[in-house]
């Protein structure tokens, strides 16, 4: 399982907002990880996949967030066969 954390911020002096997510990859795995899929939802909504292809980075910046909305995120790791791990913990980010 992957652990995730994140923060929501507004850009200084502008109306743009973003959430910065980061996580640690699995510490040990017999099946090598090739990347991660990032999911997001708002309260009561269905989770949507944010990245169009599996991302090898362990950080993600979501710049498509809106003010006064709370978002919930999780990530999964993906192996060479395209099989996803179980979901990470959920992280909540409230945009000011």
mmCIF file as gemmi writes it, N, C-alpha and C atoms, coordinates in Angstrom:
data_model
loop_
_atom_site.group_PDB
_atom_site.id
_atom_site.type_symbol
_atom_site.label_atom_id
_atom_site.label_alt_id
_atom_site.label_comp_id
_atom_site.label_asym_id
_atom_site.label_entity_id
_atom_site.label_seq_id
_atom_site.pdbx_PDB_ins_code
_atom_site.Cartn_x
_atom_site.Cartn_y
_atom_site.Cartn_z
_atom_site.occupancy
_atom_site.B_iso_or_equiv
_atom_site.pdbx_formal_charge
_atom_site.auth_seq_id
_atom_site.auth_asym_id
_atom_site.pdbx_PDB_model_num
ATOM 1 N N . UNK Axp A 1 ? 0.836 -1.172 0 1 0 ? 1 A 1
ATOM 2 C CA . UNK Axp A 1 ? 0 0 0 1 0 ? 1 A 1
ATOM 3 C C . UNK Axp A 1 ? 0.884 1.24 0 1 0 ? 1 A 1
ATOM 4 N N . UNK Axp A 2 ? 0.416 2.293 -0.658 1 0 ? 2 A 1
ATOM 5 C CA . UNK Axp A 2 ? 1.127 3.55 -0.782 1 0 ? 2 A 1
ATOM 6 C C . UNK Axp A 2 ? 0.495 4.547 0.18 1 0 ? 2 A 1
ATOM 7 N N . UNK Axp A 3 ? 1.309 5.324 0.91 1 0 ? 3 A 1
ATOM 8 C CA . UNK Axp A 3 ? 0.794 6.377 1.783 1 0 ? 3 A 1
ATOM 9 C C . UNK Axp A 3 ? 0.877 7.707 1.07 1 0 ? 3 A 1
ATOM 10 N N . UNK Axp A 4 ? -0.139 8.555 1.21 1 0 ? 4 A 1
ATOM 11 C CA . UNK Axp A 4 ? -0.203 9.816 0.471 1 0 ? 4 A 1
ATOM 12 C C . UNK Axp A 4 ? -0.459 10.969 1.435 1 0 ? 4 A 1
ATOM 13 N N . UNK Axp A 5 ? 0.064 12.16 1.086 1 0 ? 5 A 1
ATOM 14 C CA . UNK Axp A 5 ? -0.237 13.383 1.819 1 0 ? 5 A 1
ATOM 15 C C . UNK Axp A 5 ? -0.399 14.503 0.807 1 0 ? 5 A 1
ATOM 16 N N . UNK Axp A 6 ? -1.058 15.587 1.214 1 0 ? 6 A 1
ATOM 17 C CA . UNK Axp A 6 ? -1.271 16.685 0.282 1 0 ? 6 A 1
ATOM 18 C C . UNK Axp A 6 ? -1.694 17.951 0.974 1 0 ? 6 A 1
ATOM 19 N N . UNK Axp A 7 ? -1.532 19.084 0.262 1 0 ? 7 A 1
ATOM 20 C CA . UNK Axp A 7 ? -1.955 20.385 0.768 1 0 ? 7 A 1
ATOM 21 C C . UNK Axp A 7 ? -2.594 21.174 -0.355 1 0 ? 7 A 1
ATOM 22 N N . UNK Axp A 8 ? -3.595 21.973 -0.005 1 0 ? 8 A 1
ATOM 23 C CA . UNK Axp A 8 ? -4.249 22.846 -0.97 1 0 ? 8 A 1
ATOM 24 C C . UNK Axp A 8 ? -3.856 24.276 -0.688 1 0 ? 8 A 1
ATOM 25 N N . UNK Axp A 9 ? -3.506 25.02 -1.715 1 0 ? 9 A 1
ATOM 26 C CA . UNK Axp A 9 ? -3.091 26.412 -1.554 1 0 ? 9 A 1
ATOM 27 C C . UNK Axp A 9 ? -3.63 27.269 -2.679 1 0 ? 9 A 1
ATOM 28 N N . UNK Axp A 10 ? -3.716 28.559 -2.391 1 0 ? 10 A 1
ATOM 29 C CA . UNK Axp A 10 ? -4.015 29.508 -3.458 1 0 ? 10 A 1
ATOM 30 C C . UNK Axp A 10 ? -2.718 30.208 -3.804 1 0 ? 10 A 1
ATOM 31 N N . UNK Axp A 11 ? -2.535 30.477 -5.065 1 0 ? 11 A 1
ATOM 32 C CA . UNK Axp A 11 ? -1.328 31.152 -5.517 1 0 ? 11 A 1
ATOM 33 C C . UNK Axp A 11 ? -1.38 32.607 -5.056 1 0 ? 11 A 1
ATOM 34 N N . UNK Axp A 12 ? -0.296 33.089 -4.532 1 0 ? 12 A 1
ATOM 35 C CA . UNK Axp A 12 ? -0.232 34.436 -3.989 1 0 ? 12 A 1
ATOM 36 C C . UNK Axp A 12 ? -0.603 35.481 -5.039 1 0 ? 12 A 1
ATOM 37 N N . UNK Axp A 13 ? -1.596 36.319 -4.707 1 0 ? 13 A 1
ATOM 38 C CA . UNK Axp A 13 ? -1.97 37.415 -5.577 1 0 ? 13 A 1
ATOM 39 C C . UNK Axp A 13 ? -2.731 37.012 -6.833 1 0 ? 13 A 1
ATOM 40 N N . UNK Axp A 14 ? -3.22 35.791 -6.892 1 0 ? 14 A 1
ATOM 41 C CA . UNK Axp A 14 ? -3.962 35.387 -8.085 1 0 ? 14 A 1
ATOM 42 C C . UNK Axp A 14 ? -5.171 34.56 -7.68 1 0 ? 14 A 1
ATOM 43 N N . UNK Axp A 15 ? -5.984 34.248 -8.659 1 0 ? 15 A 1
ATOM 44 C CA . UNK Axp A 15 ? -7.18 33.466 -8.376 1 0 ? 15 A 1
ATOM 45 C C . UNK Axp A 15 ? -6.965 31.976 -8.657 1 0 ? 15 A 1
ATOM 46 N N . UNK Axp A 16 ? -5.739 31.569 -8.975 1 0 ? 16 A 1
ATOM 47 C CA . UNK Axp A 16 ? -5.49 30.161 -9.251 1 0 ? 16 A 1
ATOM 48 C C . UNK Axp A 16 ? -5.187 29.413 -7.959 1 0 ? 16 A 1
ATOM 49 N N . UNK Axp A 17 ? -5.521 28.14 -7.956 1 0 ? 17 A 1
ATOM 50 C CA . UNK Axp A 17 ? -5.338 27.286 -6.791 1 0 ? 17 A 1
ATOM 51 C C . UNK Axp A 17 ? -4.701 25.982 -7.234 1 0 ? 17 A 1
ATOM 52 N N . UNK Axp A 18 ? -4.104 25.279 -6.271 1 0 ? 18 A 1
ATOM 53 C CA . UNK Axp A 18 ? -3.529 23.987 -6.6 1 0 ? 18 A 1
ATOM 54 C C . UNK Axp A 18 ? -3.447 23.12 -5.353 1 0 ? 18 A 1
ATOM 55 N N . UNK Axp A 19 ? -3.379 21.824 -5.582 1 0 ? 19 A 1
ATOM 56 C CA . UNK Axp A 19 ? -3.152 20.85 -4.52 1 0 ? 19 A 1
ATOM 57 C C . UNK Axp A 19 ? -1.877 20.102 -4.888 1 0 ? 19 A 1
ATOM 58 N N . UNK Axp A 20 ? -0.952 20.047 -3.953 1 0 ? 20 A 1
ATOM 59 C CA . UNK Axp A 20 ? 0.292 19.324 -4.157 1 0 ? 20 A 1
ATOM 60 C C . UNK Axp A 20 ? 0.227 18.021 -3.37 1 0 ? 20 A 1
ATOM 61 N N . UNK Axp A 21 ? 0.369 16.917 -4.074 1 0 ? 21 A 1
ATOM 62 C CA . UNK Axp A 21 ? 0.33 15.592 -3.466 1 0 ? 21 A 1
ATOM 63 C C . UNK Axp A 21 ? 1.713 14.967 -3.521 1 0 ? 21 A 1
ATOM 64 N N . UNK Axp A 22 ? 2.037 14.183 -2.507 1 0 ? 22 A 1
ATOM 65 C CA . UNK Axp A 22 ? 3.285 13.418 -2.534 1 0 ? 22 A 1
ATOM 66 C C . UNK Axp A 22 ? 3.066 12.117 -1.786 1 0 ? 22 A 1
ATOM 67 N N . UNK Axp A 23 ? 3.851 11.112 -2.152 1 0 ? 23 A 1
ATOM 68 C CA . UNK Axp A 23 ? 3.718 9.805 -1.525 1 0 ? 23 A 1
ATOM 69 C C . UNK Axp A 23 ? 5.029 9.059 -1.654 1 0 ? 23 A 1
ATOM 70 N N . UNK Axp A 24 ? 5.163 8.033 -0.836 1 0 ? 24 A 1
ATOM 71 C CA . UNK Axp A 24 ? 6.313 7.135 -0.899 1 0 ? 24 A 1
ATOM 72 C C . UNK Axp A 24 ? 5.869 5.86 -1.59 1 0 ? 24 A 1
ATOM 73 N N . UNK Axp A 25 ? 6.712 5.376 -2.462 1 0 ? 25 A 1
ATOM 74 C CA . UNK Axp A 25 ? 6.411 4.111 -3.114 1 0 ? 25 A 1
ATOM 75 C C . UNK Axp A 25 ? 6.512 2.969 -2.12 1 0 ? 25 A 1
ATOM 76 N N . UNK Axp A 26 ? 6.053 1.801 -2.505 1 0 ? 26 A 1
ATOM 77 C CA . UNK Axp A 26 ? 6.15 0.639 -1.616 1 0 ? 26 A 1
ATOM 78 C C . UNK Axp A 26 ? 7.604 0.388 -1.225 1 0 ? 26 A 1
ATOM 79 N N . UNK Axp A 27 ? 7.831 0.098 0.057 1 0 ? 27 A 1
ATOM 80 C CA . UNK Axp A 27 ? 9.199 -0.114 0.534 1 0 ? 27 A 1
ATOM 81 C C . UNK Axp A 27 ? 9.769 -1.45 0.067 1 0 ? 27 A 1
ATOM 82 N N . UNK Axp A 28 ? 8.908 -2.419 -0.107 1 0 ? 28 A 1
ATOM 83 C CA . UNK Axp A 28 ? 9.365 -3.709 -0.641 1 0 ? 28 A 1
ATOM 84 C C . UNK Axp A 28 ? 8.231 -4.332 -1.436 1 0 ? 28 A 1
ATOM 85 N N . UNK Axp A 29 ? 8.608 -4.87 -2.553 1 0 ? 29 A 1
ATOM 86 C CA . UNK Axp A 29 ? 7.603 -5.503 -3.389 1 0 ? 29 A 1
ATOM 87 C C . UNK Axp A 29 ? 8.281 -6.539 -4.275 1 0 ? 29 A 1
ATOM 88 N N . UNK Axp A 30 ? 7.682 -7.707 -4.373 1 0 ? 30 A 1
ATOM 89 C CA . UNK Axp A 30 ? 8.227 -8.729 -5.262 1 0 ? 30 A 1
ATOM 90 C C . UNK Axp A 30 ? 7.855 -8.432 -6.713 1 0 ? 30 A 1
ATOM 91 N N . UNK Axp A 31 ? 6.93 -7.498 -6.903 1 0 ? 31 A 1
ATOM 92 C CA . UNK Axp A 31 ? 6.454 -7.111 -8.227 1 0 ? 31 A 1
ATOM 93 C C . UNK Axp A 31 ? 6.802 -5.634 -8.442 1 0 ? 31 A 1
ATOM 94 N N . UNK Axp A 32 ? 7.791 -5.324 -9.277 1 0 ? 32 A 1
ATOM 95 C CA . UNK Axp A 32 ? 8.25 -3.939 -9.429 1 0 ? 32 A 1
ATOM 96 C C . UNK Axp A 32 ? 7.145 -2.968 -9.878 1 0 ? 32 A 1
ATOM 97 N N . UNK Axp A 33 ? 7.161 -1.793 -9.281 1 0 ? 33 A 1
ATOM 98 C CA . UNK Axp A 33 ? 6.203 -0.732 -9.61 1 0 ? 33 A 1
ATOM 99 C C . UNK Axp A 33 ? 6.741 0.08 -10.785 1 0 ? 33 A 1
ATOM 100 N N . UNK Axp A 34 ? 5.892 0.339 -11.787 1 0 ? 34 A 1
ATOM 101 C CA . UNK Axp A 34 ? 6.304 1.168 -12.919 1 0 ? 34 A 1
ATOM 102 C C . UNK Axp A 34 ? 5.748 2.578 -12.818 1 0 ? 34 A 1
ATOM 103 N N . UNK Axp A 35 ? 4.742 2.765 -11.979 1 0 ? 35 A 1
ATOM 104 C CA . UNK Axp A 35 ? 4.175 4.105 -11.835 1 0 ? 35 A 1
ATOM 105 C C . UNK Axp A 35 ? 2.952 4.113 -10.952 1 0 ? 35 A 1
ATOM 106 N N . UNK Axp A 36 ? 2.237 5.244 -11.018 1 0 ? 36 A 1
ATOM 107 C CA . UNK Axp A 36 ? 1.117 5.483 -10.115 1 0 ? 36 A 1
ATOM 108 C C . UNK Axp A 36 ? -0.05 6.104 -10.868 1 0 ? 36 A 1
ATOM 109 N N . UNK Axp A 37 ? -1.251 5.79 -10.403 1 0 ? 37 A 1
ATOM 110 C CA . UNK Axp A 37 ? -2.466 6.438 -10.895 1 0 ? 37 A 1
ATOM 111 C C . UNK Axp A 37 ? -3.032 7.271 -9.757 1 0 ? 37 A 1
ATOM 112 N N . UNK Axp A 38 ? -3.46 8.486 -10.069 1 0 ? 38 A 1
ATOM 113 C CA . UNK Axp A 38 ? -3.956 9.427 -9.075 1 0 ? 38 A 1
ATOM 114 C C . UNK Axp A 38 ? -5.449 9.648 -9.307 1 0 ? 38 A 1
ATOM 115 N N . UNK Axp A 39 ? -6.226 9.54 -8.235 1 0 ? 39 A 1
ATOM 116 C CA . UNK Axp A 39 ? -7.68 9.682 -8.305 1 0 ? 39 A 1
ATOM 117 C C . UNK Axp A 39 ? -8.15 10.818 -7.413 1 0 ? 39 A 1
ATOM 118 N N . UNK Axp A 40 ? -9.255 11.48 -7.843 1 0 ? 40 A 1
ATOM 119 C CA . UNK Axp A 40 ? -9.801 12.609 -7.087 1 0 ? 40 A 1
ATOM 120 C C . UNK Axp A 40 ? -11.319 12.576 -7.119 1 0 ? 40 A 1
ATOM 121 N N . UNK Axp A 41 ? -11.923 13.041 -6.018 1 0 ? 41 A 1
ATOM 122 C CA . UNK Axp A 41 ? -13.374 13.204 -5.952 1 0 ? 41 A 1
ATOM 123 C C . UNK Axp A 41 ? -13.69 14.392 -5.062 1 0 ? 41 A 1
ATOM 124 N N . UNK Axp A 42 ? -14.885 14.915 -5.233 1 0 ? 42 A 1
ATOM 125 C CA . UNK Axp A 42 ? -15.419 15.887 -4.291 1 0 ? 42 A 1
ATOM 126 C C . UNK Axp A 42 ? -16.45 15.141 -3.456 1 0 ? 42 A 1
ATOM 127 N N . UNK Axp A 43 ? -16.935 15.764 -2.427 1 0 ? 43 A 1
ATOM 128 C CA . UNK Axp A 43 ? -17.86 15.117 -1.507 1 0 ? 43 A 1
ATOM 129 C C . UNK Axp A 43 ? -19.032 14.457 -2.23 1 0 ? 43 A 1
ATOM 130 N N . UNK Axp A 44 ? -19.174 13.156 -2.045 1 0 ? 44 A 1
ATOM 131 C CA . UNK Axp A 44 ? -20.292 12.42 -2.629 1 0 ? 44 A 1
ATOM 132 C C . UNK Axp A 44 ? -20.159 12.076 -4.096 1 0 ? 44 A 1
ATOM 133 N N . UNK Axp A 45 ? -19.096 12.508 -4.74 1 0 ? 45 A 1
ATOM 134 C CA . UNK Axp A 45 ? -18.925 12.253 -6.176 1 0 ? 45 A 1
ATOM 135 C C . UNK Axp A 45 ? -18.098 10.984 -6.396 1 0 ? 45 A 1
ATOM 136 N N . UNK Axp A 46 ? -18.128 10.487 -7.617 1 0 ? 46 A 1
ATOM 137 C CA . UNK Axp A 46 ? -17.337 9.327 -8.002 1 0 ? 46 A 1
ATOM 138 C C . UNK Axp A 46 ? -15.897 9.757 -8.236 1 0 ? 46 A 1
ATOM 139 N N . UNK Axp A 47 ? -14.953 8.905 -7.843 1 0 ? 47 A 1
ATOM 140 C CA . UNK Axp A 47 ? -13.539 9.205 -8.083 1 0 ? 47 A 1
ATOM 141 C C . UNK Axp A 47 ? -13.241 9.165 -9.574 1 0 ? 47 A 1
ATOM 142 N N . UNK Axp A 48 ? -12.404 10.112 -10.016 1 0 ? 48 A 1
ATOM 143 C CA . UNK Axp A 48 ? -11.973 10.156 -11.407 1 0 ? 48 A 1
ATOM 144 C C . UNK Axp A 48 ? -10.456 10.062 -11.474 1 0 ? 48 A 1
ATOM 145 N N . UNK Axp A 49 ? -9.963 9.397 -12.508 1 0 ? 49 A 1
ATOM 146 C CA . UNK Axp A 49 ? -8.529 9.276 -12.747 1 0 ? 49 A 1
ATOM 147 C C . UNK Axp A 49 ? -8.021 10.611 -13.276 1 0 ? 49 A 1
ATOM 148 N N . UNK Axp A 50 ? -6.986 11.172 -12.627 1 0 ? 50 A 1
ATOM 149 C CA . UNK Axp A 50 ? -6.473 12.481 -13.038 1 0 ? 50 A 1
ATOM 150 C C . UNK Axp A 50 ? -5.394 12.4 -14.109 1 0 ? 50 A 1
ATOM 151 N N . UNK Axp A 51 ? -4.523 11.413 -14.035 1 0 ? 51 A 1
ATOM 152 C CA . UNK Axp A 51 ? -3.436 11.337 -15.012 1 0 ? 51 A 1
ATOM 153 C C . UNK Axp A 51 ? -3.857 10.46 -16.186 1 0 ? 51 A 1
ATOM 154 N N . UNK Axp A 52 ? -3.512 10.907 -17.388 1 0 ? 52 A 1
ATOM 155 C CA . UNK Axp A 52 ? -3.924 10.199 -18.601 1 0 ? 52 A 1
ATOM 156 C C . UNK Axp A 52 ? -3.098 8.946 -18.862 1 0 ? 52 A 1
ATOM 157 N N . UNK Axp A 53 ? -1.918 8.876 -18.259 1 0 ? 53 A 1
ATOM 158 C CA . UNK Axp A 53 ? -1.1 7.669 -18.344 1 0 ? 53 A 1
ATOM 159 C C . UNK Axp A 53 ? -0.4 7.485 -17.001 1 0 ? 53 A 1
ATOM 160 N N . UNK Axp A 54 ? -0.013 6.265 -16.71 1 0 ? 54 A 1
ATOM 161 C CA . UNK Axp A 54 ? 0.636 5.965 -15.442 1 0 ? 54 A 1
ATOM 162 C C . UNK Axp A 54 ? 1.886 6.823 -15.303 1 0 ? 54 A 1
ATOM 163 N N . UNK Axp A 55 ? 2.033 7.464 -14.14 1 0 ? 55 A 1
ATOM 164 C CA . UNK Axp A 55 ? 3.108 8.422 -13.889 1 0 ? 55 A 1
ATOM 165 C C . UNK Axp A 55 ? 4.138 7.809 -12.945 1 0 ? 55 A 1
ATOM 166 N N . UNK Axp A 56 ? 5.409 7.86 -13.302 1 0 ? 56 A 1
ATOM 167 C CA . UNK Axp A 56 ? 6.463 7.276 -12.482 1 0 ? 56 A 1
ATOM 168 C C . UNK Axp A 56 ? 6.857 8.185 -11.313 1 0 ? 56 A 1
ATOM 169 N N . UNK Axp A 57 ? 6.451 9.441 -11.328 1 0 ? 57 A 1
ATOM 170 C CA . UNK Axp A 57 ? 6.797 10.383 -10.256 1 0 ? 57 A 1
ATOM 171 C C . UNK Axp A 57 ? 6.016 10.069 -8.983 1 0 ? 57 A 1
ATOM 172 N N . UNK Axp A 58 ? 6.549 10.467 -7.838 1 0 ? 58 A 1
ATOM 173 C CA . UNK Axp A 58 ? 5.856 10.286 -6.561 1 0 ? 58 A 1
ATOM 174 C C . UNK Axp A 58 ? 5.321 11.619 -6.034 1 0 ? 58 A 1
ATOM 175 N N . UNK Axp A 59 ? 5.077 12.54 -6.952 1 0 ? 59 A 1
ATOM 176 C CA . UNK Axp A 59 ? 4.429 13.806 -6.64 1 0 ? 59 A 1
ATOM 177 C C . UNK Axp A 59 ? 3.465 14.14 -7.775 1 0 ? 59 A 1
ATOM 178 N N . UNK Axp A 60 ? 2.468 14.947 -7.447 1 0 ? 60 A 1
ATOM 179 C CA . UNK Axp A 60 ? 1.51 15.374 -8.463 1 0 ? 60 A 1
ATOM 180 C C . UNK Axp A 60 ? 0.945 16.71 -8.027 1 0 ? 60 A 1
ATOM 181 N N . UNK Axp A 61 ? 0.843 17.656 -8.946 1 0 ? 61 A 1
ATOM 182 C CA . UNK Axp A 61 ? 0.25 18.957 -8.663 1 0 ? 61 A 1
ATOM 183 C C . UNK Axp A 61 ? -1.034 19.074 -9.457 1 0 ? 61 A 1
ATOM 184 N N . UNK Axp A 62 ? -2.136 19.181 -8.738 1 0 ? 62 A 1
ATOM 185 C CA . UNK Axp A 62 ? -3.455 19.317 -9.355 1 0 ? 62 A 1
ATOM 186 C C . UNK Axp A 62 ? -3.778 20.799 -9.455 1 0 ? 62 A 1
ATOM 187 N N . UNK Axp A 63 ? -3.754 21.314 -10.678 1 0 ? 63 A 1
ATOM 188 C CA . UNK Axp A 63 ? -4.023 22.744 -10.906 1 0 ? 63 A 1
ATOM 189 C C . UNK Axp A 63 ? -5.44 22.982 -11.411 1 0 ? 63 A 1
ATOM 190 N N . UNK Axp A 64 ? -6.276 21.947 -11.389 1 0 ? 64 A 1
ATOM 191 C CA . UNK Axp A 64 ? -7.639 22.084 -11.902 1 0 ? 64 A 1
ATOM 192 C C . UNK Axp A 64 ? -8.663 22.206 -10.777 1 0 ? 64 A 1
ATOM 193 N N . UNK Axp A 65 ? -8.204 22.565 -9.583 1 0 ? 65 A 1
ATOM 194 C CA . UNK Axp A 65 ? -9.107 22.701 -8.436 1 0 ? 65 A 1
ATOM 195 C C . UNK Axp A 65 ? -9.735 24.087 -8.403 1 0 ? 65 A 1
ATOM 196 N N . UNK Axp A 66 ? -10.852 24.187 -7.682 1 0 ? 66 A 1
ATOM 197 C CA . UNK Axp A 66 ? -11.594 25.439 -7.582 1 0 ? 66 A 1
ATOM 198 C C . UNK Axp A 66 ? -11.68 25.891 -6.129 1 0 ? 66 A 1
ATOM 199 N N . UNK Axp A 67 ? -11.81 27.182 -5.927 1 0 ? 67 A 1
ATOM 200 C CA . UNK Axp A 67 ? -11.913 27.76 -4.59 1 0 ? 67 A 1
ATOM 201 C C . UNK Axp A 67 ? -13.161 27.25 -3.876 1 0 ? 67 A 1
ATOM 202 N N . UNK Axp A 68 ? -13.057 27.145 -2.561 1 0 ? 68 A 1
ATOM 203 C CA . UNK Axp A 68 ? -14.164 26.768 -1.682 1 0 ? 68 A 1
ATOM 204 C C . UNK Axp A 68 ? -14.696 25.362 -1.934 1 0 ? 68 A 1
ATOM 205 N N . UNK Axp A 69 ? -13.843 24.477 -2.406 1 0 ? 69 A 1
ATOM 206 C CA . UNK Axp A 69 ? -14.219 23.08 -2.642 1 0 ? 69 A 1
ATOM 207 C C . UNK Axp A 69 ? -13.238 22.199 -1.883 1 0 ? 69 A 1
ATOM 208 N N . UNK Axp A 70 ? -13.739 21.104 -1.33 1 0 ? 70 A 1
ATOM 209 C CA . UNK Axp A 70 ? -12.89 20.125 -0.662 1 0 ? 70 A 1
ATOM 210 C C . UNK Axp A 70 ? -12.761 18.911 -1.569 1 0 ? 70 A 1
ATOM 211 N N . UNK Axp A 71 ? -11.533 18.486 -1.785 1 0 ? 71 A 1
ATOM 212 C CA . UNK Axp A 71 ? -11.231 17.357 -2.651 1 0 ? 71 A 1
ATOM 213 C C . UNK Axp A 71 ? -10.659 16.205 -1.825 1 0 ? 71 A 1
ATOM 214 N N . UNK Axp A 72 ? -10.914 14.993 -2.277 1 0 ? 72 A 1
ATOM 215 C CA . UNK Axp A 72 ? -10.365 13.796 -1.644 1 0 ? 72 A 1
ATOM 216 C C . UNK Axp A 72 ? -9.575 13.038 -2.718 1 0 ? 72 A 1
ATOM 217 N N . UNK Axp A 73 ? -8.355 12.625 -2.352 1 0 ? 73 A 1
ATOM 218 C CA . UNK Axp A 73 ? -7.452 11.973 -3.3 1 0 ? 73 A 1
ATOM 219 C C . UNK Axp A 73 ? -6.992 10.624 -2.768 1 0 ? 73 A 1
ATOM 220 N N . UNK Axp A 74 ? -6.628 9.743 -3.692 1 0 ? 74 A 1
ATOM 221 C CA . UNK Axp A 74 ? -5.864 8.539 -3.356 1 0 ? 74 A 1
ATOM 222 C C . UNK Axp A 74 ? -5.036 8.15 -4.571 1 0 ? 74 A 1
ATOM 223 N N . UNK Axp A 75 ? -4.011 7.339 -4.348 1 0 ? 75 A 1
ATOM 224 C CA . UNK Axp A 75 ? -3.179 6.831 -5.435 1 0 ? 75 A 1
ATOM 225 C C . UNK Axp A 75 ? -3.118 5.311 -5.352 1 0 ? 75 A 1
ATOM 226 N N . UNK Axp A 76 ? -2.803 4.709 -6.483 1 0 ? 76 A 1
ATOM 227 C CA . UNK Axp A 76 ? -2.502 3.278 -6.537 1 0 ? 76 A 1
ATOM 228 C C . UNK Axp A 76 ? -1.191 3.116 -7.29 1 0 ? 76 A 1
ATOM 229 N N . UNK Axp A 77 ? -0.432 2.099 -6.93 1 0 ? 77 A 1
ATOM 230 C CA . UNK Axp A 77 ? 0.758 1.782 -7.72 1 0 ? 77 A 1
ATOM 231 C C . UNK Axp A 77 ? 0.351 0.791 -8.805 1 0 ? 77 A 1
ATOM 232 N N . UNK Axp A 78 ? 1.111 0.807 -9.901 1 0 ? 78 A 1
ATOM 233 C CA . UNK Axp A 78 ? 0.809 -0.044 -11.051 1 0 ? 78 A 1
ATOM 234 C C . UNK Axp A 78 ? 2.072 -0.815 -11.426 1 0 ? 78 A 1
ATOM 235 N N . UNK Axp A 79 ? 1.925 -2.125 -11.69 1 0 ? 79 A 1
ATOM 236 C CA . UNK Axp A 79 ? 3.085 -2.929 -12.065 1 0 ? 79 A 1
ATOM 237 C C . UNK Axp A 79 ? 3.198 -3.039 -13.591 1 0 ? 79 A 1
ATOM 238 N N . UNK Axp A 80 ? 4.194 -3.78 -14.062 1 0 ? 80 A 1
ATOM 239 C CA . UNK Axp A 80 ? 4.446 -3.919 -15.504 1 0 ? 80 A 1
ATOM 240 C C . UNK Axp A 80 ? 3.268 -4.515 -16.267 1 0 ? 80 A 1
ATOM 241 N N . UNK Axp A 81 ? 2.453 -5.311 -15.596 1 0 ? 81 A 1
ATOM 242 C CA . UNK Axp A 81 ? 1.301 -5.927 -16.251 1 0 ? 81 A 1
ATOM 243 C C . UNK Axp A 81 ? 0.07 -5.032 -16.237 1 0 ? 81 A 1
ATOM 244 N N . UNK Axp A 82 ? 0.199 -3.849 -15.622 1 0 ? 82 A 1
ATOM 245 C CA . UNK Axp A 82 ? -0.937 -2.933 -15.537 1 0 ? 82 A 1
ATOM 246 C C . UNK Axp A 82 ? -1.849 -3.205 -14.359 1 0 ? 82 A 1
ATOM 247 N N . UNK Axp A 83 ? -1.426 -4.076 -13.458 1 0 ? 83 A 1
ATOM 248 C CA . UNK Axp A 83 ? -2.24 -4.409 -12.287 1 0 ? 83 A 1
ATOM 249 C C . UNK Axp A 83 ? -2.01 -3.371 -11.203 1 0 ? 83 A 1
ATOM 250 N N . UNK Axp A 84 ? -3.121 -2.843 -10.662 1 0 ? 84 A 1
ATOM 251 C CA . UNK Axp A 84 ? -3.053 -1.825 -9.617 1 0 ? 84 A 1
ATOM 252 C C . UNK Axp A 84 ? -3.002 -2.446 -8.236 1 0 ? 84 A 1
ATOM 253 N N . UNK Axp A 85 ? -2.315 -1.734 -7.339 1 0 ? 85 A 1
ATOM 254 C CA . UNK Axp A 85 ? -2.29 -2.129 -5.929 1 0 ? 85 A 1
ATOM 255 C C . UNK Axp A 85 ? -3.603 -1.714 -5.28 1 0 ? 85 A 1
ATOM 256 N N . UNK Axp A 86 ? -3.748 -2.025 -4.014 1 0 ? 86 A 1
ATOM 257 C CA . UNK Axp A 86 ? -4.879 -1.492 -3.266 1 0 ? 86 A 1
ATOM 258 C C . UNK Axp A 86 ? -4.684 0.017 -3.134 1 0 ? 86 A 1
ATOM 259 N N . UNK Axp A 87 ? -5.736 0.717 -2.81 1 0 ? 87 A 1
ATOM 260 C CA . UNK Axp A 87 ? -5.697 2.177 -2.715 1 0 ? 87 A 1
ATOM 261 C C . UNK Axp A 87 ? -4.855 2.635 -1.529 1 0 ? 87 A 1
ATOM 262 N N . UNK Axp A 88 ? -4.24 3.792 -1.687 1 0 ? 88 A 1
ATOM 263 C CA . UNK Axp A 88 ? -3.548 4.427 -0.571 1 0 ? 88 A 1
ATOM 264 C C . UNK Axp A 88 ? -4.587 4.905 0.431 1 0 ? 88 A 1
ATOM 265 N N . UNK Axp A 89 ? -4.105 5.489 1.504 1 0 ? 89 A 1
ATOM 266 C CA . UNK Axp A 89 ? -5.024 6.183 2.406 1 0 ? 89 A 1
ATOM 267 C C . UNK Axp A 89 ? -5.654 7.343 1.64 1 0 ? 89 A 1
ATOM 268 N N . UNK Axp A 90 ? -6.762 7.855 2.106 1 0 ? 90 A 1
ATOM 269 C CA . UNK Axp A 90 ? -7.389 9.027 1.502 1 0 ? 90 A 1
ATOM 270 C C . UNK Axp A 90 ? -6.792 10.277 2.105 1 0 ? 90 A 1
ATOM 271 N N . UNK Axp A 91 ? -6.586 11.284 1.28 1 0 ? 91 A 1
ATOM 272 C CA . UNK Axp A 91 ? -6.123 12.571 1.781 1 0 ? 91 A 1
ATOM 273 C C . UNK Axp A 91 ? -7.108 13.629 1.312 1 0 ? 91 A 1
ATOM 274 N N . UNK Axp A 92 ? -7.436 14.543 2.221 1 0 ? 92 A 1
ATOM 275 C CA . UNK Axp A 92 ? -8.408 15.594 1.935 1 0 ? 92 A 1
ATOM 276 C C . UNK Axp A 92 ? -7.676 16.928 1.831 1 0 ? 92 A 1
ATOM 277 N N . UNK Axp A 93 ? -8.04 17.718 0.837 1 0 ? 93 A 1
ATOM 278 C CA . UNK Axp A 93 ? -7.472 19.05 0.672 1 0 ? 93 A 1
ATOM 279 C C . UNK Axp A 93 ? -8.615 20.035 0.468 1 0 ? 93 A 1
ATOM 280 N N . UNK Axp A 94 ? -8.696 21.032 1.348 1 0 ? 94 A 1
ATOM 281 C CA . UNK Axp A 94 ? -9.71 22.072 1.22 1 0 ? 94 A 1
ATOM 282 C C . UNK Axp A 94 ? -9.088 23.297 0.588 1 0 ? 94 A 1
ATOM 283 N N . UNK Axp A 95 ? -9.682 23.768 -0.472 1 0 ? 95 A 1
ATOM 284 C CA . UNK Axp A 95 ? -9.144 24.917 -1.196 1 0 ? 95 A 1
ATOM 285 C C . UNK Axp A 95 ? -9.769 26.187 -0.592 1 0 ? 95 A 1
ATOM 286 N N . UNK Axp A 96 ? -8.918 27.128 -0.207 1 0 ? 96 A 1
ATOM 287 C CA . UNK Axp A 96 ? -9.426 28.367 0.421 1 0 ? 96 A 1
ATOM 288 C C . UNK Axp A 96 ? -10.232 29.226 -0.54 1 0 ? 96 A 1
